[in-house]
Amino acid sequence: MTPLDSIVGQNLRILSQVMCEICQRSTLEEASEGELSRNQFAILKIISTQGDLPVREIARIMAISNAAASKNIERLVKLDMVARKPHPTDRRSVALALRPFGQATIERHDEVSERKLTKIMAQFSNQEKVSLLDYLQRIIRFTIAEEQDIDMVCFQCNGECGDECVVSELEGSCALERRIQGDKQ
């Protein structure tokens, strides 16, 4: 590895950590007034797009134990962000429904994220944004090419990348779209 490769790699790791540890945390704290963990918010996002997934499927998508998923869901129920209801097709299971307060929290998160991103993007010209997009998509392609389970990436995006989705390009469709199609069958 060349010294330049090493420096670029280190900066990519720093960027990743800044985005995950600092930006996501502060955005979530502002949007939920410090009430939610990242896992709890991820569960809200999953439920908002899928609704009636059983706990074990949420746990699988998030790569956490069923007990951890259940504990996080219980917290969301206590906060009145999620409600349990009988599963429509499986009497042994429960479905999870997003409550208005949970939906409002997701919307606040989206607003805070957009405000922060707008401030960052104002620092770049359109040409710089086009170049940055190209570089980021290439990095994403190379990074996820070997990965098998990228569902969480799709749930974070929630289909917002549209035609520019690198995951769709690699997988034929995004995981969110594949799951929705699978549920319809």
C-alpha positions as a Markdown table, in Angstrom:
| # | Residue | x | y | z |
|---|---|---|---|---|
| 1 | Met | 0.0 | 0.0 | 0.0 |
| 2 | Thr | 1.4 | 3.4 | -0.9 |
| 3 | Pro | 1.6 | 6.2 | 1.6 |
| 4 | Leu | -1.2 | 8.0 | -0.3 |
| 5 | Asp | -3.4 | 4.9 | -0.2 |
| 6 | Ser | -2.8 | 4.7 | 3.6 |
| 7 | Ile | -3.7 | 8.4 | 4.1 |
| 8 | Val | -6.8 | 8.2 | 2.0 |
| 9 | Gly | -7.8 | 5.0 | 3.8 |
| 10 | Gln | -7.3 | 6.6 | 7.2 |
| 11 | Asn | -9.4 | 9.6 | 6.1 |
| 12 | Leu | -12.2 | 7.3 | 4.9 |
| 13 | Arg | -12.2 | 5.6 | 8.3 |
| 14 | Ile | -12.3 | 9.0 | 10.1 |
| 15 | Leu | -15.2 | 10.1 | 7.8 |
| 16 | Ser | -17.1 | 6.9 | 8.6 |
| 17 | Gln | -16.5 | 7.3 | 12.3 |
| 18 | Val | -17.5 | 11.0 | 12.2 |
| 19 | Met | -20.7 | 10.2 | 10.3 |
| 20 | Cys | -21.6 | 7.3 | 12.6 |
| 21 | Glu | -20.4 | 8.4 | 16.0 |
| 22 | Ile | -20.8 | 12.1 | 15.9 |
| 23 | Cys | -23.3 | 13.2 | 13.2 |
| 24 | Gln | -25.8 | 10.4 | 13.7 |
| 25 | Arg | -25.6 | 10.6 | 17.4 |
| 26 | Ser | -26.2 | 14.4 | 17.5 |
| 27 | Thr | -29.0 | 14.2 | 15.0 |
| 28 | Leu | -30.7 | 11.5 | 16.9 |
| 29 | Glu | -30.3 | 13.3 | 20.2 |
| 30 | Glu | -31.8 | 16.4 | 18.7 |
| 31 | Ala | -34.7 | 14.6 | 17.0 |
| 32 | Ser | -35.6 | 12.4 | 19.9 |
| 33 | Glu | -34.7 | 14.7 | 22.7 |
| 34 | Gly | -32.2 | 12.1 | 23.9 |
| 35 | Glu | -34.9 | 9.4 | 24.3 |
| 36 | Leu | -33.6 | 6.9 | 21.8 |
| 37 | Ser | -30.6 | 4.8 | 21.1 |
| 38 | Arg | -29.4 | 4.2 | 17.6 |
| 39 | Asn | -30.8 | 0.6 | 17.7 |
| 40 | Gln | -34.2 | 1.9 | 18.8 |
| 41 | Phe | -34.2 | 4.5 | 16.0 |
| 42 | Ala | -33.2 | 1.8 | 13.5 |
| 43 | Ile | -36.1 | -0.3 | 14.7 |
| 44 | Leu | -38.5 | 2.6 | 14.2 |
| 45 | Lys | -37.2 | 3.0 | 10.6 |
| 46 | Ile | -37.6 | -0.7 | 9.9 |
| 47 | Ile | -41.1 | -0.7 | 11.3 |
| 48 | Ser | -42.0 | 2.4 | 9.4 |
| 49 | Thr | -41.2 | 0.7 | 6.1 |
| 50 | Gln | -42.2 | -2.9 | 6.9 |
| 51 | Gly | -44.8 | -2.7 | 9.7 |
| 52 | Asp | -45.5 | -6.3 | 10.6 |
| 53 | Leu | -42.1 | -7.9 | 10.8 |
| 54 | Pro | -41.7 | -10.3 | 13.7 |
| 55 | Val | -39.1 | -9.5 | 16.3 |
| 56 | Arg | -36.8 | -12.3 | 15.0 |
| 57 | Glu | -36.7 | -10.6 | 11.5 |
| 58 | Ile | -35.9 | -7.2 | 13.0 |
| 59 | Ala | -33.1 | -8.9 | 15.0 |
| 60 | Arg | -31.8 | -10.6 | 11.9 |
| 61 | Ile | -31.8 | -7.4 | 9.8 |
| 62 | Met | -30.0 | -5.5 | 12.6 |
| 63 | Ala | -27.6 | -8.4 | 13.4 |
| 64 | Ile | -28.6 | -8.4 | 17.1 |
| 65 | Ser | -30.1 | -11.1 | 19.3 |
| 66 | Asn | -33.9 | -11.6 | 19.6 |
| 67 | Ala | -33.6 | -10.6 | 23.3 |
| 68 | Ala | -31.9 | -7.3 | 22.4 |
| 69 | Ala | -34.5 | -6.5 | 19.7 |
| 70 | Ser | -37.3 | -7.3 | 22.2 |
| 71 | Lys | -35.8 | -5.1 | 24.8 |
| 72 | Asn | -35.5 | -2.2 | 22.4 |
| 73 | Ile | -39.0 | -2.7 | 21.1 |
| 74 | Glu | -40.3 | -2.8 | 24.7 |
| 75 | Arg | -38.7 | 0.7 | 25.2 |
| 76 | Leu | -40.4 | 2.0 | 22.1 |
| 77 | Val | -43.7 | 0.6 | 23.3 |
| 78 | Lys | -43.2 | 2.4 | 26.7 |
| 79 | Leu | -42.4 | 5.6 | 24.8 |
| 80 | Asp | -45.7 | 5.2 | 22.8 |
| 81 | Met | -43.7 | 5.1 | 19.5 |
| 82 | Val | -44.7 | 1.5 | 18.6 |
| 83 | Ala | -47.7 | -0.6 | 19.4 |
| 84 | Arg | -48.0 | -4.4 | 19.3 |
| 85 | Lys | -50.9 | -6.0 | 17.6 |
| 86 | Pro | -51.8 | -9.5 | 16.7 |
| 87 | His | -50.0 | -10.7 | 13.6 |
| 88 | Pro | -52.6 | -10.9 | 10.7 |
| 89 | Thr | -51.5 | -14.4 | 9.6 |
| 90 | Asp | -49.6 | -16.0 | 12.5 |
| 91 | Arg | -51.4 | -16.3 | 15.9 |
| 92 | Arg | -48.1 | -17.1 | 17.7 |
| 93 | Ser | -46.5 | -13.8 | 16.6 |
| 94 | Val | -47.2 | -10.1 | 17.0 |
| 95 | Ala | -47.0 | -7.3 | 14.5 |
| 96 | Leu | -45.5 | -4.0 | 15.3 |
| 97 | Ala | -47.2 | -0.8 | 14.2 |
| 98 | Leu | -45.7 | 2.7 | 14.2 |
| 99 | Arg | -47.6 | 5.1 | 16.5 |
| 100 | Pro | -48.0 | 8.8 | 15.7 |
| 101 | Phe | -45.2 | 9.8 | 18.1 |
| 102 | Gly | -42.8 | 7.3 | 16.5 |
| 103 | Gln | -43.7 | 8.7 | 13.0 |
| 104 | Ala | -43.2 | 12.3 | 14.3 |
| 105 | Thr | -39.8 | 11.3 | 15.6 |
| 106 | Ile | -38.7 | 9.9 | 12.3 |
| 107 | Glu | -39.9 | 13.1 | 10.6 |
| 108 | Arg | -38.0 | 15.3 | 13.0 |
| 109 | His | -34.9 | 13.2 | 12.4 |
| 110 | Asp | -35.3 | 13.6 | 8.7 |
| 111 | Glu | -35.7 | 17.4 | 9.1 |
| 112 | Val | -32.6 | 17.7 | 11.4 |
| 113 | Ser | -30.6 | 15.5 | 9.0 |
| 114 | Glu | -31.6 | 17.6 | 6.0 |
| 115 | Arg | -30.8 | 20.9 | 7.7 |
| 116 | Lys | -27.3 | 19.6 | 8.6 |
| 117 | Leu | -26.7 | 18.2 | 5.2 |
| 118 | Thr | -27.8 | 21.4 | 3.5 |
| 119 | Lys | -25.3 | 23.3 | 5.6 |
| 120 | Ile | -22.5 | 20.9 | 4.6 |
| 121 | Met | -23.4 | 20.8 | 0.9 |
| 122 | Ala | -23.5 | 24.6 | 0.7 |
| 123 | Gln | -19.7 | 24.4 | 1.0 |
| 124 | Phe | -19.3 | 22.7 | -2.4 |
| 125 | Ser | -19.9 | 23.7 | -6.0 |
| 126 | Asn | -22.1 | 21.6 | -8.2 |
| 127 | Gln | -19.1 | 20.3 | -10.0 |
| 128 | Glu | -17.5 | 19.3 | -6.7 |
| 129 | Lys | -20.8 | 17.6 | -5.7 |
| 130 | Val | -20.8 | 15.6 | -8.9 |
| 131 | Ser | -17.2 | 14.5 | -8.4 |
| 132 | Leu | -17.9 | 13.6 | -4.8 |
| 133 | Leu | -20.9 | 11.6 | -5.7 |
| 134 | Asp | -18.9 | 9.6 | -8.3 |
| 135 | Tyr | -16.1 | 9.0 | -5.7 |
| 136 | Leu | -18.5 | 8.0 | -3.0 |
| 137 | Gln | -20.5 | 5.6 | -5.3 |
| 138 | Arg | -17.2 | 3.9 | -6.4 |
| 139 | Ile | -16.1 | 3.5 | -2.8 |
| 140 | Ile | -19.5 | 2.1 | -1.8 |
| 141 | Arg | -19.4 | -0.3 | -4.8 |
| 142 | Phe | -16.0 | -1.6 | -3.9 |
| 143 | Thr | -16.8 | -1.9 | -0.2 |
| 144 | Ile | -20.1 | -3.8 | -0.5 |
| 145 | Ala | -19.1 | -6.0 | -3.5 |
| 146 | Glu | -18.0 | -8.8 | -1.1 |
| 147 | Glu | -20.8 | -8.3 | 1.5 |
| 148 | Gln | -23.8 | -10.6 | 1.7 |
| 149 | Asp | -26.2 | -8.9 | 4.1 |
| 150 | Ile | -26.6 | -5.2 | 3.4 |
| 151 | Asp | -30.3 | -4.9 | 4.5 |
| 152 | Met | -29.5 | -2.3 | 7.1 |
| 153 | Val | -27.9 | 0.0 | 4.5 |
| 154 | Cys | -31.1 | -0.1 | 2.6 |
| 155 | Phe | -33.3 | 0.6 | 5.6 |
| 156 | Gln | -31.1 | 3.6 | 6.5 |
| 157 | Cys | -31.5 | 5.0 | 3.0 |
| 158 | Asn | -35.2 | 4.1 | 2.8 |
| 159 | Gly | -35.1 | 4.2 | -1.0 |
| 160 | Glu | -34.1 | 7.9 | -1.1 |
| 161 | Cys | -31.2 | 7.3 | -3.5 |
| 162 | Gly | -33.6 | 6.3 | -6.2 |
| 163 | Asp | -32.0 | 5.8 | -9.6 |
| 164 | Glu | -28.6 | 6.7 | -8.1 |
| 165 | Cys | -28.7 | 3.7 | -5.7 |
| 166 | Val | -25.4 | 1.8 | -5.8 |
| 167 | Val | -26.9 | -1.2 | -3.9 |
| 168 | Ser | -29.6 | -1.5 | -6.6 |
| 169 | Glu | -26.9 | -1.4 | -9.3 |
| 170 | Leu | -24.9 | -4.2 | -7.6 |
| 171 | Glu | -27.8 | -6.4 | -6.4 |
| 172 | Gly | -30.4 | -5.7 | -9.2 |
| 173 | Ser | -32.6 | -3.9 | -6.7 |
| 174 | Cys | -32.3 | -2.4 | -3.3 |
| 175 | Ala | -32.9 | -4.7 | -0.3 |
| 176 | Leu | -36.0 | -2.7 | 0.7 |
| 177 | Glu | -37.6 | -3.1 | -2.7 |
| 178 | Arg | -36.8 | -6.9 | -2.7 |
| 179 | Arg | -38.3 | -7.3 | 0.8 |
| 180 | Ile | -41.5 | -5.4 | -0.2 |
| 181 | Gln | -41.8 | -7.5 | -3.4 |
| 182 | Gly | -41.2 | -10.7 | -1.3 |
| 183 | Asp | -44.0 | -9.7 | 1.2 |
| 184 | Lys | -46.5 | -9.2 | -1.7 |
| 185 | Gln | -45.9 | -12.8 | -3.0 |
